[in-house]
Amino acid sequence: MKRKLSVKPFILLAVILLTVKSGIAQKAAAFSINNKTVKVYLTAKNTENRITRIETLHFTDKPQPGETEVSVFVDPSKTFQTMLGIGGALTDAVAETFYKLPKDKQQELLTAYYDKNKGIGYTLARTSIQSSDFSSASYSYVKDNDVSLKTFDISHDEKYRIPFIKAAMAAAGGKLTLFASPWSPPGWMKTNGNVLHGGKLKAEYDQPWANFYVKFIQAYEKAGVPIWGLSVQNEPMATQTWESCVYTAEEERDFVKNFLGPTLYKAGMANKKLIVWDHNRDLMYQRASTILEDPQAAKYVWGVGYHWYETWTGAGMNFENERRVAEAFPGKHLLFTEGCFEKFDFSRLNDWALGERYGASMINDFNAGTVGWTDWNILLDETGGPNHVGNFCFAPIHADTRNGSLIYTNSYYYMGHFSKFIRPGAKRIISAASRDKLLTTAYVNTDGKIAVVVMNKNDENIDYYLWLKGKAAKISSPAHSIATLIIE
């Protein structure tokens, strides 16, 4: 006779296992500040410090901060968006300038941007589909009136741009998260017959233009350059003297819904991340809501891209508009896709305001929910180009091709305070300053190290406490400085 087994031991065992599992989860969620140190890396005006490790601090008991004391409160138990990456655009202008440099300077530049130990560890990149203003001339991948795209050819890019992107990928350890943006369809597809000066895509070319994106991705990937994602159109509300094309929100929505989205899916490219808007923060809520409130369009959209150029229109920086989009559409992502200082002036390369604009934007953008941050050109020459319409701009590093040297602006270091220490996969956590003179954001990396960025754009030094769960370390923030504090 078989003896029946009691289920009670199994129930008891299950309870024990669940209890143990719950305890492990609670321990993982809990953060202990005991024996943690703070390594301080600093960039400061009127000093030699450039992402320089200046000190290591220790926490002491401080259960209640004083009301008149300045504090930065960090809470690792509250997590938000995951970091995709930080980087810059790899345009024709960047590549052409790069290959004018001596070999040793080429290697220096690659190390400076893409080596996470010796440089600032960029992991994100953007490039153009066909020409942009930062090309030496306008060009297309197809011949006029080739609706079937049989003449599609990227040989123009194989001279400078593709070799440079592959060199950057290698310097980054073999991988870059790269997305691409068109500045304009071929002129014959547009209402004005020109790649320049705005105009719109003609309705009869909706499908050929959608096919064009697929051809681009296929050609680049065949050349050894993986494409992670793409935006629908660079700056679709701007009629520019350079390559441009105008879409209303409804037109972009319908192009995504009826042509681009289905075409990518049919080509087996549903995994390519599709980004809408790709223009300034000022109109981004109207744009996002028009597109994302349509389920048939929204299903193809990964996120909303944005730029920072609204300041020249008098609209301000508009960080709150990012928050409104994040609140209204929590299933989509925010991505900063372009920003730079315009109106290049060689005499301003040492202007401290260059980096402070980057630092203030990055902190506010990340705190609003942005998952990645893409600077415009990573390298330009001594004129702020090349640029075929005279739209010369600043870059974090400039090459003086007259003598083969590299000039590092402080924006390179300001960006490095984020990209070097906040790595892909990191989770944003709470970081809140008790005084608005300090800007701050913080992340916990996948290795458990916490990176807290603190920026002081004022004329006076500010002493403050870095406070975590009843313990604090006292730190001084010099005037016009940015620091990254590594807690480990």
LODOBA-759399 format. One record per residue (C-alpha): residue number from 1; residue in three letters; x, y, z. Coordinates in Angstrom, 3 decimals. Each point is the difference from the previous one (the first is absolute). Layout:
BEGIN
ATOM   bagu   kolti          u          v          w
ATOM    NUM     ALA          X          Y          Z
...
***
This chain:
BEGIN
ATOM   bagu   kolti          u          v          w
ATOM      1     MET      0.000      0.000      0.000
ATOM      2     LYS      1.367      3.385     -1.062
ATOM      3     ARG      0.325      2.576      2.680
ATOM      4     LYS     -1.411      3.442     -0.755
ATOM      5     LEU      2.447      2.817      0.449
ATOM      6     SER     -1.114      2.947      2.065
ATOM      7     VAL     -0.027      3.318     -1.826
ATOM      8     LYS      0.814      1.850      3.212
ATOM      9     PRO      3.813     -0.370     -0.295
ATOM     10     PHE     -0.151      1.350     -3.536
ATOM     11     ILE     -2.111      2.945      1.096
ATOM     12     LEU      2.458      0.675      2.829
ATOM     13     LEU      2.935     -0.198     -2.405
ATOM     14     ALA     -1.718      2.394     -2.415
ATOM     15     VAL     -0.631      2.463      2.827
ATOM     16     ILE      3.658     -0.197      1.059
ATOM     17     LEU      1.217      0.534     -3.583
ATOM     18     LEU     -2.317      2.966     -0.502
ATOM     19     THR      1.141      1.502      3.286
ATOM     20     VAL      3.662     -0.386     -0.966
ATOM     21     LYS     -0.662      1.416     -3.465
ATOM     22     SER     -1.887      2.943      1.505
ATOM     23     GLY      2.876      0.679      2.380
ATOM     24     ILE      2.509     -0.009     -2.844
ATOM     25     ALA     -2.183      2.396     -1.971
ATOM     26     GLN     -0.300      2.310      3.008
ATOM     27     LYS      3.754     -0.014      0.505
ATOM     28     ALA      0.552      0.766     -3.682
ATOM     29     ALA     -2.459      2.877      0.161
ATOM     30     ALA      1.564      1.397      3.158
ATOM     31     PHE      2.988      2.272     -0.382
ATOM     32     SER      2.680      0.079      2.653
ATOM     33     ILE      2.246      3.045      0.220
ATOM     34     ASN      2.346     -1.711      2.440
ATOM     35     ASN      3.639      0.025     -1.133
ATOM     36     LYS     -0.853      1.907     -3.188
ATOM     37     THR      2.402      2.625     -1.308
ATOM     38     VAL     -0.512      2.947     -2.335
ATOM     39     LYS      2.510      0.590     -2.794
ATOM     40     VAL     -0.243      3.563     -1.292
ATOM     41     TYR      0.780      0.864     -3.643
ATOM     42     LEU      0.025      3.722     -0.802
ATOM     43     THR      0.036      2.412     -2.939
ATOM     44     ALA      0.194      3.634      1.074
ATOM     45     LYS      0.529      3.387     -1.607
ATOM     46     ASN      3.335      1.747      0.630
ATOM     47     THR      1.627     -3.266      1.084
ATOM     48     GLU      1.870     -2.849     -1.666
ATOM     49     ASN     -2.649     -2.494      1.108
ATOM     50     ARG     -1.607     -1.808     -2.945
ATOM     51     ILE     -1.862     -3.123      1.169
ATOM     52     THR      2.782     -0.177      2.578
ATOM     53     ARG     -0.289     -2.228      3.034
ATOM     54     ILE      0.670      2.421      2.848
ATOM     55     GLU     -0.942     -1.836      3.205
ATOM     56     THR     -1.632     -2.982      1.676
ATOM     57     LEU     -2.537      0.694      2.726
ATOM     58     HIS     -1.666     -2.088      2.711
ATOM     59     PHE     -3.503      0.120      1.411
ATOM     60     THR     -0.710      0.884      3.623
ATOM     61     ASP     -3.237     -0.109      1.974
ATOM     62     LYS     -2.362      2.888     -0.765
ATOM     63     PRO     -3.595     -1.035      0.692
ATOM     64     GLN     -1.598      3.426     -0.527
ATOM     65     PRO      1.451      2.671     -2.339
ATOM     66     GLY     -0.170      3.543      1.280
ATOM     67     GLU     -2.481      2.366     -1.591
ATOM     68     THR      2.681      2.537     -0.931
ATOM     69     GLU      2.458     -2.615     -1.228
ATOM     70     VAL      0.212     -0.789     -3.697
ATOM     71     SER     -0.588     -3.663     -0.784
ATOM     72     VAL     -0.295     -2.329     -2.967
ATOM     73     PHE     -2.309     -2.873      0.959
ATOM     74     VAL      0.483     -3.311     -1.810
ATOM     75     ASP     -2.404     -2.933      0.278
ATOM     76     PRO      1.041     -3.179     -1.877
ATOM     77     SER     -3.216     -1.807      0.947
ATOM     78     LYS     -2.047      2.086     -2.469
ATOM     79     THR      0.855     -0.881     -3.613
ATOM     80     PHE     -1.192      1.427     -3.299
ATOM     81     GLN      1.016     -0.313     -3.665
ATOM     82     THR      2.889     -2.125     -1.284
ATOM     83     MET      2.935      1.693     -1.720
ATOM     84     LEU      0.272     -0.826     -3.711
ATOM     85     GLY      3.225      1.906     -0.611
ATOM     86     ILE      1.726      3.334     -0.552
ATOM     87     GLY      1.876      1.085     -3.120
ATOM     88     GLY      0.063      2.206     -3.068
ATOM     89     ALA     -0.648      0.174     -3.731
ATOM     90     LEU      2.343     -1.527     -2.575
ATOM     91     THR     -0.650      2.187     -3.044
ATOM     92     ASP      1.787      0.523     -3.299
ATOM     93     ALA      1.619      3.104      1.509
ATOM     94     VAL      1.347     -2.011      2.949
ATOM     95     ALA      1.436     -2.713     -2.239
ATOM     96     GLU      1.516      2.399     -2.535
ATOM     97     THR      1.670      1.979      2.773
ATOM     98     PHE      1.243     -3.166      1.703
ATOM     99     TYR      1.860     -1.189     -3.095
ATOM    100     LYS      1.789      3.358     -0.299
ATOM    101     LEU      1.696     -0.680      3.346
ATOM    102     PRO      3.361     -1.733      0.484
ATOM    103     LYS     -0.314     -3.681      0.940
ATOM    104     ASP      0.992      0.589      3.627
ATOM    105     LYS     -2.686      2.659      0.390
ATOM    106     GLN     -2.578     -2.266     -1.596
ATOM    107     GLN      0.762     -2.609      2.621
ATOM    108     GLU     -0.038      2.626      2.749
ATOM    109     LEU     -3.478      1.106     -1.028
ATOM    110     LEU     -1.373     -3.551     -0.099
ATOM    111     THR      1.459     -0.743      3.424
ATOM    112     ALA     -1.236      3.291      1.430
ATOM    113     TYR     -3.592     -0.703     -0.972
ATOM    114     TYR     -0.415     -3.762      0.063
ATOM    115     ASP      2.421     -1.519      2.519
ATOM    116     LYS     -1.884     -0.201      3.312
ATOM    117     ASN      3.226     -0.082      2.020
ATOM    118     LYS      2.293      2.426     -1.827
ATOM    119     GLY     -2.816      2.059     -1.512
ATOM    120     ILE     -3.655      0.764      0.712
ATOM    121     GLY     -1.540     -3.218     -1.311
ATOM    122     TYR     -2.616      1.046     -2.564
ATOM    123     THR     -2.483     -2.785     -0.825
ATOM    124     LEU     -2.668      1.780     -2.088
ATOM    125     ALA      0.238      1.513     -3.499
ATOM    126     ARG     -2.072      1.587     -2.747
ATOM    127     THR      0.610      0.344     -3.727
ATOM    128     SER     -1.859      1.390     -2.989
ATOM    129     ILE     -1.858     -1.723     -2.810
ATOM    130     GLN      1.475      1.784     -3.061
ATOM    131     SER      1.460      3.494      0.438
ATOM    132     SER     -0.594      2.560      2.733
ATOM    133     ASP      1.230      3.559      0.476
ATOM    134     PHE      3.126     -1.570      1.505
ATOM    135     SER      1.066     -1.521     -3.304
ATOM    136     SER      2.343      1.667     -2.479
ATOM    137     ALA     -2.768     -0.076     -2.616
ATOM    138     SER     -3.523     -1.322     -0.550
ATOM    139     TYR     -0.263     -3.520     -1.431
ATOM    140     SER     -2.428     -2.892     -0.351
ATOM    141     TYR      0.236     -3.787      0.014
ATOM    142     VAL     -2.234     -0.305     -3.081
ATOM    143     LYS     -0.197      1.569     -3.439
ATOM    144     ASP     -2.831      2.353     -0.907
ATOM    145     ASN     -3.447     -1.530     -0.508
ATOM    146     ASP      1.118     -3.490      1.035
ATOM    147     VAL     -3.252     -0.957      1.691
ATOM    148     SER      1.011     -3.665      0.279
ATOM    149     LEU      3.318      1.005      1.679
ATOM    150     LYS      1.980     -2.301     -2.298
ATOM    151     THR      2.911      2.480     -0.043
ATOM    152     PHE      0.246      0.131      3.817
ATOM    153     ASP      3.703      0.350      0.827
ATOM    154     ILE      1.808      1.090      3.192
ATOM    155     SER      3.450      0.208     -1.595
ATOM    156     HIS      0.175      3.691      0.991
ATOM    157     ASP     -0.039     -1.032      3.673
ATOM    158     GLU      2.555     -2.762     -0.510
ATOM    159     LYS      2.765      2.550     -0.573
ATOM    160     TYR     -0.019      1.668      3.426
ATOM    161     ARG     -3.113     -0.487      2.091
ATOM    162     ILE     -0.353     -3.780      0.157
ATOM    163     PRO      3.727     -0.628      0.663
ATOM    164     PHE     -0.135      2.577      2.780
ATOM    165     ILE     -3.133     -1.515      1.585
ATOM    166     LYS      1.667     -3.419     -0.058
ATOM    167     ALA      3.126      1.462      1.626
ATOM    168     ALA     -2.174      1.556      2.718
ATOM    169     MET     -1.789     -3.319      0.525
ATOM    170     ALA      3.320     -1.790      0.397
ATOM    171     ALA      1.246      2.618      2.476
ATOM    172     ALA     -3.201     -0.455      2.013
ATOM    173     GLY      0.661     -3.712      0.352
ATOM    174     GLY     -1.767     -1.175     -3.140
ATOM    175     LYS     -3.463      1.462      0.523
ATOM    176     LEU     -1.776      3.353     -0.257
ATOM    177     THR     -3.720      0.605      0.304
ATOM    178     LEU     -0.457      1.857     -3.305
ATOM    179     PHE     -3.137      1.667     -1.332
ATOM    180     ALA     -0.467      1.819     -3.313
ATOM    181     SER     -2.045      3.017     -1.083
ATOM    182     PRO     -0.898      1.388     -3.439
ATOM    183     TRP      0.316      3.736     -0.567
ATOM    184     SER     -1.913     -0.186     -3.295
ATOM    185     PRO     -1.336     -2.448     -2.573
ATOM    186     PRO      1.482      0.417     -3.497
ATOM    187     GLY     -1.111      3.308     -1.534
ATOM    188     TRP     -2.103     -1.656     -2.714
ATOM    189     MET     -2.181     -1.582      2.719
ATOM    190     LYS     -0.889      3.416      1.469
ATOM    191     THR     -2.464      2.767     -0.736
ATOM    192     ASN      2.772      2.593     -0.476
ATOM    193     GLY      2.190     -2.269     -2.145
ATOM    194     ASN      3.006      0.683      2.236
ATOM    195     VAL      1.665     -1.665      2.986
ATOM    196     LEU      0.525      3.467      1.489
ATOM    197     HIS     -2.501      2.598      1.252
ATOM    198     GLY     -2.649     -2.260      1.519
ATOM    199     GLY     -2.766     -1.190     -2.287
ATOM    200     LYS     -2.084     -3.101      0.623
ATOM    201     LEU      0.095     -3.624     -1.072
ATOM    202     LYS     -2.398     -0.531     -2.905
ATOM    203     ALA     -2.751     -2.497      0.753
ATOM    204     GLU      0.896     -2.188     -2.975
ATOM    205     TYR      3.440     -0.586      1.522
ATOM    206     ASP     -1.111     -1.069      3.477
ATOM    207     GLN      0.709     -3.663     -0.722
ATOM    208     PRO      3.276      0.469     -1.949
ATOM    209     TRP      1.279      2.241      2.802
ATOM    210     ALA     -0.965     -2.613      2.615
ATOM    211     ASN      1.861     -2.587     -2.089
ATOM    212     PHE      3.008      2.360      0.032
ATOM    213     TYR      0.476     -0.432      3.780
ATOM    214     VAL      0.072     -3.774     -0.415
ATOM    215     LYS      2.547      0.266     -2.820
ATOM    216     PHE      2.192      2.204      2.213
ATOM    217     ILE     -0.089     -2.410      2.932
ATOM    218     GLN      0.733     -2.976     -2.248
ATOM    219     ALA      2.918      1.762     -1.706
ATOM    220     TYR      1.585      1.212      3.246
ATOM    221     GLU     -0.349     -3.361      1.696
ATOM    222     LYS      1.480     -1.738     -3.041
ATOM    223     ALA      2.939      2.422      0.373
ATOM    224     GLY      0.429     -1.109      3.616
ATOM    225     VAL     -1.826      2.844      1.773
ATOM    226     PRO     -3.020     -1.190      2.038
ATOM    227     ILE     -2.906      2.456      0.249
ATOM    228     TRP     -1.815     -0.046      3.358
ATOM    229     GLY     -2.717      2.490     -0.954
ATOM    230     LEU     -1.065      2.950     -2.093
ATOM    231     SER     -1.989      3.182      0.233
ATOM    232     VAL     -2.666      0.872     -2.541
ATOM    233     GLN      1.349      3.446     -0.877
ATOM    234     ASN      2.540      2.430      1.413
ATOM    235     GLU     -1.731      3.214      1.142
ATOM    236     PRO     -3.292     -0.474     -1.866
ATOM    237     MET     -1.326      3.460      0.816
ATOM    238     ALA      3.011      1.956     -1.309
ATOM    239     THR      0.410      1.402     -3.499
ATOM    240     GLN      3.790      0.346     -0.118
ATOM    241     THR      2.501      1.258     -2.563
ATOM    242     TRP      1.472     -3.501      0.202
ATOM    243     GLU     -1.570     -3.459     -0.462
ATOM    244     SER     -3.464      0.052      1.566
ATOM    245     CYS     -3.517     -1.339     -0.431
ATOM    246     VAL     -3.169      1.122      1.783
ATOM    247     TYR     -2.669     -2.254      1.543
ATOM    248     THR     -2.913      1.042      2.168
ATOM    249     ALA     -0.696     -2.269      2.962
ATOM    250     GLU     -2.869     -1.600     -1.914
ATOM    251     GLU      2.185     -0.550     -3.060
ATOM    252     GLU      2.750     -1.645      2.028
ATOM    253     ARG     -2.574     -2.154      1.817
ATOM    254     ASP     -1.554     -1.200     -3.245
ATOM    255     PHE      3.359     -0.651     -1.668
ATOM    256     VAL      1.036     -2.155      2.970
ATOM    257     LYS     -3.357     -1.768      0.218
ATOM    258     ASN     -0.582     -0.683     -3.681
ATOM    259     PHE      3.462     -0.265     -1.514
ATOM    260     LEU      3.190      0.060      2.079
ATOM    261     GLY     -1.153     -2.213      2.874
ATOM    262     PRO     -1.553     -2.741     -2.168
ATOM    263     THR      2.946      0.119     -2.416
ATOM    264     LEU      2.532     -0.566      2.774
ATOM    265     TYR     -2.051     -2.876      1.370
ATOM    266     LYS     -0.394     -1.635     -3.421
ATOM    267     ALA      3.771      0.245     -0.492
ATOM    268     GLY      0.630     -1.862      3.271
ATOM    269     MET      1.094      3.181      1.774
ATOM    270     ALA     -2.592      0.184      2.753
ATOM    271     ASN      2.924      0.074      2.455
ATOM    272     LYS      1.259      3.343     -1.333
ATOM    273     LYS     -0.955      2.746      2.442
ATOM    274     LEU     -2.111      2.678     -1.695
ATOM    275     ILE      0.260      3.549      1.375
ATOM    276     VAL     -2.490      2.770     -0.799
ATOM    277     TRP      0.268      3.791      0.226
ATOM    278     ASP      3.826      0.432      0.159
ATOM    279     HIS     -0.386      3.758      0.458
ATOM    280     ASN     -0.164      2.531      2.845
ATOM    281     ARG     -1.583     -0.390      3.429
ATOM    282     ASP     -2.462      2.849     -0.565
ATOM    283     LEU     -2.536     -1.899     -2.145
ATOM    284     MET      0.804     -3.520      1.153
ATOM    285     TYR     -3.175     -0.582      2.011
ATOM    286     GLN     -2.271      0.986     -2.891
ATOM    287     ARG      2.036     -2.181     -2.323
ATOM    288     ALA      0.159     -2.984      2.323
ATOM    289     SER     -3.684      0.101      0.894
ATOM    290     THR     -1.118      0.251     -3.639
ATOM    291     ILE      2.035     -3.058     -0.982
ATOM    292     LEU     -0.159     -2.151      3.126
ATOM    293     GLU     -3.730      0.399      0.626
ATOM    294     ASP     -0.526     -1.917     -3.247
ATOM    295     PRO      0.500     -3.688      0.937
ATOM    296     GLN      0.713     -1.013     -3.596
ATOM    297     ALA      2.874      2.486     -0.204
ATOM    298     ALA      1.170     -0.393      3.604
ATOM    299     LYS      0.594     -3.733     -0.346
ATOM    300     TYR      2.929      0.703     -2.327
ATOM    301     VAL      1.563      2.757      2.153
ATOM    302     TRP      2.751     -0.677      2.545
ATOM    303     GLY      0.328      3.580      1.227
ATOM    304     VAL      0.121      3.755     -0.447
ATOM    305     GLY      3.229      1.749     -0.982
ATOM    306     TYR      0.701      3.646      0.703
ATOM    307     HIS      2.581      2.813     -0.429
ATOM    308     TRP      0.794      3.113      2.029
ATOM    309     TYR      0.065      2.796     -2.611
ATOM    310     GLU     -3.235      1.646      1.160
ATOM    311     THR      2.085      2.542      1.934
ATOM    312     TRP      0.648      2.011     -3.162
ATOM    313     THR     -3.781      0.332     -0.514
ATOM    314     GLY     -0.368      1.417      3.504
ATOM    315     ALA     -1.851     -3.081      1.231
ATOM    316     GLY      2.528     -0.931      2.711
ATOM    317     MET      1.193     -3.485      0.906
ATOM    318     ASN     -3.474     -1.489      0.720
ATOM    319     PHE      1.048     -2.963      2.141
ATOM    320     GLU     -3.559     -0.219      1.325
ATOM    321     ASN     -1.234     -0.973     -3.463
ATOM    322     GLU      2.097     -3.147      0.227
ATOM    323     ARG     -1.643     -0.862      3.307
ATOM    324     ARG     -3.462      0.464     -1.486
ATOM    325     VAL      0.805     -2.453     -2.803
ATOM    326     ALA      1.481     -2.503      2.462
ATOM    327     GLU     -3.053      0.284      2.252
ATOM    328     ALA     -2.515     -0.340     -2.826
ATOM    329     PHE      1.742     -2.841     -1.854
ATOM    330     PRO      1.966     -2.047      2.551
ATOM    331     GLY      0.384     -2.925     -2.395
ATOM    332     LYS      2.110      2.053     -2.416
ATOM    333     HIS      3.546      1.314      0.352
ATOM    334     LEU      1.547      3.469     -0.064
ATOM    335     LEU      3.259      0.427     -1.917
ATOM    336     PHE      2.071      3.158     -0.383
ATOM    337     THR      1.050     -0.241     -3.649
ATOM    338     GLU      1.902      3.231     -0.679
ATOM    339     GLY      1.408      3.139      1.563
ATOM    340     CYS      3.014      2.287     -0.415
ATOM    341     PHE      1.121      3.607      0.316
ATOM    342     GLU     -0.618      1.821     -3.273
ATOM    343     LYS      1.736      2.978     -1.678
ATOM    344     PHE      3.562     -1.262      0.296
ATOM    345     ASP      2.662      2.440      1.125
ATOM    346     PHE      3.558     -1.312      0.399
ATOM    347     SER      0.683      2.540      2.752
ATOM    348     ARG     -2.741     -1.597      2.159
ATOM    349     LEU      1.489     -3.495      0.193
ATOM    350     ASN      0.967      0.602      3.641
ATOM    351     ASP     -3.374      1.494      0.970
ATOM    352     TRP     -1.155     -1.795      3.171
ATOM    353     ALA     -3.642      0.521     -1.007
ATOM    354     LEU      0.395     -2.716     -2.630
ATOM    355     GLY      0.270     -2.786      2.542
ATOM    356     GLU     -2.493      1.472      2.433
ATOM    357     ARG     -2.697     -0.059     -2.671
ATOM    358     TYR      0.673     -3.714     -0.486
ATOM    359     GLY      0.063     -0.780      3.707
ATOM    360     ALA     -3.235      1.852      0.783
ATOM    361     SER     -1.795     -1.620     -2.923
ATOM    362     MET      1.176     -3.517      0.759
ATOM    363     ILE     -0.940      0.145      3.683
ATOM    364     ASN     -3.452      1.388     -0.710
ATOM    365     ASP     -0.599     -2.340     -2.938
ATOM    366     PHE      0.935     -3.099      1.979
ATOM    367     ASN     -2.104      1.092      2.963
ATOM    368     ALA     -2.963      0.410     -2.376
ATOM    369     GLY      0.304     -3.626     -1.103
ATOM    370     THR      2.313      0.077     -3.019
ATOM    371     VAL      1.701     -3.351     -0.678
ATOM    372     GLY      2.861      1.166     -2.252
ATOM    373     TRP      1.809      3.170     -1.002
ATOM    374     THR      1.532      0.657     -3.438
ATOM    375     ASP      2.198      3.029     -0.640
ATOM    376     TRP      0.303      1.372     -3.542
ATOM    377     ASN      3.384     -0.309     -1.811
ATOM    378     ILE      2.704     -1.541      2.187
ATOM    379     LEU      2.733      1.721     -2.057
ATOM    380     LEU      0.159      3.064     -2.259
ATOM    381     ASP      2.864      1.995     -1.501
ATOM    382     GLU      1.344      3.440      0.876
ATOM    383     THR     -2.832      1.685     -1.950
ATOM    384     GLY     -2.802     -1.918      1.739
ATOM    385     GLY     -0.545     -2.092     -3.137
ATOM    386     PRO      0.191     -1.261     -2.652
ATOM    387     ASN     -3.545      1.127     -0.777
ATOM    388     HIS     -1.293      0.638     -3.496
ATOM    389     VAL     -2.403      2.816      0.964
ATOM    390     GLY      2.183      1.894      2.498
ATOM    391     ASN     -1.874     -1.229      3.075
ATOM    392     PHE      3.161     -0.261      2.091
ATOM    393     CYS     -0.264     -1.331      3.577
ATOM    394     PHE      1.979     -1.036      3.070
ATOM    395     ALA      0.971     -3.578      0.862
ATOM    396     PRO      1.495     -1.357      3.250
ATOM    397     ILE      3.292     -0.540     -1.852
ATOM    398     HIS      1.264      2.044     -2.935
ATOM    399     ALA      2.814     -0.933     -2.352
ATOM    400     ASP      2.259      2.778     -1.180
ATOM    401     THR      0.818     -1.492     -3.396
ATOM    402     ARG      2.574      2.743     -0.604
ATOM    403     ASN      2.356     -1.604      2.520
ATOM    404     GLY     -1.579     -3.413      0.704
ATOM    405     SER     -0.904      0.706      3.622
ATOM    406     LEU     -3.081     -0.760      2.090
ATOM    407     ILE     -1.714      2.633      2.141
ATOM    408     TYR     -2.107     -1.287      2.897
ATOM    409     THR     -2.799      2.310      1.133
ATOM    410     ASN     -1.414     -0.340      3.498
ATOM    411     SER     -3.208     -1.489     -1.448
ATOM    412     TYR      2.017     -3.179     -0.652
ATOM    413     TYR      0.765     -0.252      3.725
ATOM    414     TYR     -3.509      0.933      1.090
ATOM    415     MET     -1.453     -2.785     -2.163
ATOM    416     GLY      2.670     -2.342      1.306
ATOM    417     HIS     -1.227      0.446      3.554
ATOM    418     PHE     -3.097     -1.908     -1.115
ATOM    419     SER      1.165     -2.374     -2.762
ATOM    420     LYS      3.101     -1.271      1.808
ATOM    421     PHE     -1.745     -0.842      3.258
ATOM    422     ILE     -3.648     -0.694     -0.897
ATOM    423     ARG      0.050     -3.057     -2.221
ATOM    424     PRO     -2.664     -1.694     -2.136
ATOM    425     GLY     -2.360     -1.992      2.187
ATOM    426     ALA      0.333      2.383      2.960
ATOM    427     LYS     -3.213      0.963      1.798
ATOM    428     ARG     -0.745      3.583      0.927
ATOM    429     ILE     -0.605      0.489      3.713
ATOM    430     ILE     -1.062      2.925      2.186
ATOM    431     SER      2.444      2.882      0.355
ATOM    432     ALA     -1.430      3.236      1.379
ATOM    433     ALA      1.822      3.179      1.027
ATOM    434     SER     -1.277      2.152      2.853
ATOM    435     ARG      1.053      3.153     -1.882
ATOM    436     ASP     -0.723      0.782     -3.638
ATOM    437     LYS      3.531      1.303     -0.494
ATOM    438     LEU      1.074     -3.631     -0.323
ATOM    439     LEU     -1.228     -2.221     -2.842
ATOM    440     THR      0.169     -3.752      0.491
ATOM    441     THR     -0.927     -3.393     -1.395
ATOM    442     ALA      1.052     -3.502      1.037
ATOM    443     TYR      0.096     -3.590     -1.265
ATOM    444     VAL      0.839     -3.424      1.346
ATOM    445     ASN      2.058     -2.001     -2.475
ATOM    446     THR     -0.363     -3.715     -0.659
ATOM    447     ASP      3.114     -0.633      2.128
ATOM    448     GLY     -1.668      1.659      2.994
ATOM    449     LYS      2.095      3.181     -0.084
ATOM    450     ILE     -1.983      3.217      0.384
ATOM    451     ALA      0.889      3.043     -2.116
ATOM    452     VAL     -1.271      3.360      1.264
ATOM    453     VAL      0.561      3.034     -2.236
ATOM    454     VAL     -0.031      3.413      1.688
ATOM    455     MET      0.364      3.232     -1.965
ATOM    456     ASN      0.583      3.529      1.296
ATOM    457     LYS     -0.406      2.722     -2.636
ATOM    458     ASN      0.231      2.866      2.483
ATOM    459     ASP      2.822      2.409      0.847
ATOM    460     GLU      0.471     -1.241      3.579
ATOM    461     ASN      1.255     -3.241      1.516
ATOM    462     ILE     -2.716     -2.054      1.712
ATOM    463     ASP      0.671     -2.441      2.828
ATOM    464     TYR     -2.571     -2.775      0.330
ATOM    465     TYR     -0.673     -3.415      1.499
ATOM    466     LEU     -0.532     -3.078     -2.148
ATOM    467     TRP     -2.705     -1.687      2.105
ATOM    468     LEU     -1.117     -3.652     -0.166
ATOM    469     LYS     -2.217     -1.710      2.546
ATOM    470     GLY      1.224      1.743      3.118
ATOM    471     LYS      3.640      0.357     -1.004
ATOM    472     ALA      1.785      2.804     -1.855
ATOM    473     ALA      3.307      1.104     -1.482
ATOM    474     LYS      0.939      3.672     -0.175
ATOM    475     ILE      1.110      1.297     -3.399
ATOM    476     SER      0.866      3.381     -1.514
ATOM    477     SER     -1.311      0.927     -3.445
ATOM    478     PRO      2.242      2.652     -1.579
ATOM    479     ALA     -1.513      2.859     -1.981
ATOM    480     HIS     -0.778     -0.970     -3.605
ATOM    481     SER      0.728     -3.684      0.434
ATOM    482     ILE     -1.407     -3.447     -0.570
ATOM    483     ALA      0.842     -3.069      2.064
ATOM    484     THR     -0.826     -3.682     -0.159
ATOM    485     LEU     -0.078     -1.750      3.351
ATOM    486     ILE      0.493     -3.765     -0.135
ATOM    487     ILE     -1.401     -1.822      3.017
ATOM    488     GLU      1.422     -3.518      0.361
***
